[in-house]
Amino acid sequence: MTCNLLLVDDHALIRAGVRALILDIPGYAVIGEANDGAQVLAQFTALQPDIVLLDLSMKHTSGLDALQQLKHAYPKSKVLILSMHTDPQLIMRALESGAHGYLLKDTTANELEHALLALRNNERYLSPAIAHTVINQALIHSQSQTTQPVQRHNLTARQLEILRLIVRGKSTREIAHGLGLSIKTVEAHRSQIMKRLQIFDVAGLVLFAVREQIISLDD
């Protein structure tokens, strides 16, 4: 089954480039385009795409505003941010606003395919190039807020290992290959981790991992 995409960017050349990359990835099709955040909600309602590829910086309505409007109207919508921005606060705001992934515009076709596959499989994707930035920002947040004493997380050694890889932006397929496990086994561990922690977004997992000292800036 084809995965349908809505491409949102105010630069026609960028849209053309991304569309060309997607044409070379089997199983995906761009069914609509928009050049401003103000068009996202109407386009989504009309086309019902499986995934929205969304730029953050646009002339009129920003991608962040569009993301918040879309998630309010369609909480289950999947959004992959495709941006040139590496500003830590902006990345965290996008993740906290409901983005399922964040990819830099200088990405390769291979990484774009990994990101799309992750979202298609109801997973999150964080570009490895900004994983350290997100961890650093989460650490700043944790240090600036009053938190309750650390609780036991009740995760097994294998689940901790997988959590570290998730936080670093690795996909289920990459984790399975790296650890010599099946994809189904990794998916089962991922599901159990989220259920035990009651955390279901990548920003929350990063913040938890930093607070619990499961991962550090030196990892």
N, C-alpha and C positions, 0 to 999 in steps of 0.2 A: 504494500500500500504506500502511495506517495505521501510524503510529509509536506504540507503546504505552508509556505512562508510569506509573511508580509514584511517588506523591506522599507525602512523609514530613515531617510537621510536627506538633508537639504542640498547636497551636492550631487548633481546628475552623474558626474564622472565616477564618484565613489559608488553610487548605486549600480552603475554599469559594470564596474570592476567586481563588486561582490556578486552580482548576478552571473557574471561570467564564471566565477569560481564555483558557484552553486550548480551551474549547468554541467560541470564536470564531476559532480558528486551524485552517484546513482541514488534514486529514491527520494529526491527533493525537487521542489518546484516553487518558483516565485510567482505567486498568483496575484500580487498587488504591490503597489509602491505608493509612498507618500513623501512629500518634501517638507512637511512641517508637523510638529507634535499635535497641532490642533486637529489634524485629519485622522489621527490614530484611532480614536474611539469609533468614529463613523465607519472607517475602513474595516476595523475588526468586526463590528456588528454586521456589516454587509457581507464580508468574505469568510468570517469564522476560520482564520488560519490556525494551524497547529502551533506555530512559533512566530513571534514578532522579533525581527532584528532591528534594534532601535539605537540610533545615535543620540548622544546626550546634548550636544550643542547645536541648536537650530535657531534661526533668526527670530521667530515669533514665540510660539509655545515651545519651551524646552523639552528635551526628552524626559527629564526627571519629572516634570509636571505631567507629561503625557502618561508616563509609567504609573504615577499615583492615581490618575483618573481611570486608567484602564483597569488597574487592580481593584479599584473600588467598585467598578461596574462588573468586572469579570474576574473574581478572585482566583480562579483556577487557570487563568491565561498564563502562557509561558513566554517569558521575555528574555532574550539574550542581548545584552548591551554590547554594541560594537562601537568603540570610542577611541580617540587618540589620547584621552586624558588619563593621567596616572596619579592625579591628586588623591591622596588617601581619604580625605573627608568625603569627596565626591563619590568615590568608589563605595565607601561604607553606606552612604545615603542611598545609593542605587540598590545595594543588596538589601538594606533594611526596608526599602520601599517595595520590595517584592521581586526584584530581578532574579532570575534563576541562574544567570551566568554573566560573566564580564570578560570580554575579549578585546584586545587591542587591535587597532586598524591595520597595523603592520603584520598581522598574523599570517601564517602560511595556510595554504589550502588544506593541508593535513590537520592542522589544529582546528580550523573551522569545522571540518568534518567531525572531529572528536567532540567539539562543543555541541554541535547539532545532535549528534547521536546521544550524548548525555541527556540533553533536554528531552529528546524523543523517548528516552527510557525513564523519564520522570526523575532524573538526577540533576544535580547542580554542577556547574562548571566554572572554574576560576582559572584564568590564564596563569600559567606558572610564572610568567614575567612579573606579575603583580602580587603573587602570593605573599611574598615577604612584606610588601607594603600593607596588605590587609592585616597580617599578623601584628605588625608594628602599631597600626591604628587601633586594633583591638586591645593591645597592651596599654596604650595611652588611655583608652576608655576605662579599662579596668582599674587603672591607678587613680583616675579622677573621680571614681564613684565609690561610695561606701557600700561594701558588699558584706554579705553574711559569711560566717566562718565556712571554710571549705568543707564540703560534704564528700563522703566516699562515693565514687562514681560507679562502683560495682561492675566494671568492665574487665573482661579477660585480657590476658597479654596479647592475644591475637587481635581482639577488638581495638585495643589501644594502638596497635601497629597500623591497623586499617584506618583508624581515626586520624592518625598523623598524616597518612597519605591523602585522605579526603581533604583535610585542611590545607594541604599543599597544592590542591587543585587537580589531583590525579583522578582520571575517570575509572569507572568500575573495571573496564577492560584492561587498563594499564595496571591497576592494582592486582588483578588476577594474574596477569602475565608476570609481574615483578615478584609475586609471592608464590607462584607455582600453584595457584588455586583455580578452581572453575569459577566462571562468572556467576553462576547461581550461588555458590558458596559465599562469594564476596557480597552479593546482593542480600543474602540472608543475614550476614554479619552487619551490614549497613543498616538494615531494617531494625535489627535488635539494638544496635547502638542508639539509634534515634528514639526508639520506644523507651529504652532505659533512661535516657537523658531527658526525654520529652522536649527535644530540640529538633526542629525540622527545616532549618535553613542554614546555609553555609556560614553566614555572618555569625549566627548564634553558636555554631560549632567551633568557629575560630576563637571567639571570645571565651567560650568554655575551656578550650584546650590551653589557652594562655593563662587563664586564671588558675587552672588546676596544675599548671606547670607540666602539662603533658607534652607541650611543644614550647620552644623558646626561640628568640630571635637568632640564635646561633645555629639552630637546626638546619 
